Amino acid sequence: MVNEIDSESLRQRLQHGEVLLLDIRTPGEIAEAAIPNALSMPMHLIPLRSGEIPKDRDVVLYCRSGARSYQACAYLVQQGYDRVLNLRGGIIAWARHGFPIERPAT
């Protein structure tokens, strides 16, 4: 089962430094807009780079709408990660709440 977090809860937890935020979208998507301070790990690289994802703290994955990040969370849960969360609604829901978005420097 995949645990989820909503935008409001994520914003509060980010302000307190309680979670690691992982953007699993493509570099092209990230260039358009991103949630500040997120680490980038495109979804297709997660199986190769999962060792870089900590198991000892909460990690929130996000994509555009929450569908791909849900699948990525499900994969990580199968790999033994029990502290991964999906951002429900993705960056679309985050932006809809008026929360900060940046255009990363290229």
C-alpha positions as MATLAB code, in Angstrom:
seq = 'MVNEIDSESLRQRLQHGEVLLLDIRTPGEIAEAAIPNALSMPMHLIPLRSGEIPKDRDVVLYCRSGARSYQACAYLVQQGYDRVLNLRGGIIAWARHGFPIERPAT';
ca = [
       0.000    0.000    0.000;
       1.209    3.492   -0.883;
       0.898    6.246    1.705;
       0.012    9.695    0.440;
       0.404   13.258    1.669;
      -1.550   16.336    0.605;
      -0.008   19.671   -0.402;
      -0.855   21.449    2.872;
       0.714   18.724    5.020;
       3.777   18.588    2.779;
       4.282   22.355    3.005;
       4.212   22.216    6.813;
       6.613   19.272    6.948;
       9.013   20.941    4.472;
       9.061   24.108    6.600;
      10.168   22.001    9.557;
      12.737   20.046    7.529;
      10.942   16.798    8.261;
      10.943   15.250    4.774;
      13.135   14.800    1.720;
      11.367   15.831   -1.493;
      12.108   13.875   -4.672;
      10.974   15.121   -8.102;
      10.681   12.122  -10.422;
       9.695   14.027  -13.565;
      11.801   14.401  -16.694;
      14.428   17.154  -16.942;
      12.206   18.917  -19.483;
       9.280   18.994  -17.052;
      11.500   20.185  -14.219;
      12.823   23.039  -16.392;
       9.262   24.396  -16.664;
       8.537   24.480  -12.921;
       9.526   22.688   -9.731;
       8.839   22.720   -6.018;
      11.813   24.494   -4.362;
      14.521   22.348   -2.727;
      13.436   19.093   -4.367;
      16.051   16.612   -5.477;
      15.724   15.354   -9.040;
      15.635   11.645   -9.864;
      13.747   10.861  -13.080;
      11.380    7.931  -12.631;
      13.217    5.646  -15.063;
      16.404    5.976  -12.986;
      14.864    4.982   -9.646;
      15.709    1.255  -10.006;
      19.348    2.192  -10.751;
      19.640    4.907   -8.084;
      17.364    3.629   -5.308;
      20.423    3.234   -3.077;
      20.573    7.041   -2.950;
      17.097    7.205   -1.389;
      17.336    7.098    2.422;
      15.358    4.463    4.286;
      15.718    6.193    7.656;
      13.577    9.274    6.939;
      10.348   10.182    5.193;
      10.743   10.743    1.459;
       7.980   12.392   -0.589;
       7.913   11.661   -4.318;
       6.084   13.894   -6.764;
       5.375   14.181  -10.465;
       2.930   16.267  -12.520;
      -0.361   14.782  -11.306;
       0.583   12.135   -8.746;
       0.125    9.101  -11.010;
       3.761    8.340  -11.845;
       4.948    9.122   -8.324;
       2.284    6.737   -6.970;
       3.720    3.971   -9.168;
       7.265    4.849   -8.110;
       6.239    4.716   -4.443;
       4.622    1.314   -5.015;
       7.877    0.062   -6.551;
       9.938    1.370   -3.619;
       7.546   -0.198   -1.088;
       8.112   -3.529   -2.876;
      11.862   -2.928   -2.481;
      11.510   -2.564    1.288;
      11.061    1.198    1.659;
       8.432    1.911    4.303;
       8.872    5.688    4.590;
       7.980    6.829    1.060;
       4.932    9.021    0.457;
       3.211   10.137   -2.727;
       2.248   13.806   -3.126;
      -1.458   13.490   -3.924;
      -2.238   15.514   -7.064;
       1.441   16.200   -7.799;
       2.810   19.628   -8.632;
      -0.588   20.541  -10.144;
      -2.255   20.322   -6.714;
       0.706   22.098   -5.099;
       0.418   25.020   -7.565;
      -3.368   25.106   -7.224;
      -2.888   25.852   -3.526;
      -0.662   28.801   -4.449;
       2.442   27.254   -2.897;
       5.899   28.283   -4.184;
       7.159   27.066   -7.523;
      10.482   27.893   -9.107;
      12.038   27.669  -12.508;
      15.339   25.908  -11.812;
      18.453   27.452  -13.314;
      19.669   25.485  -16.297;
];
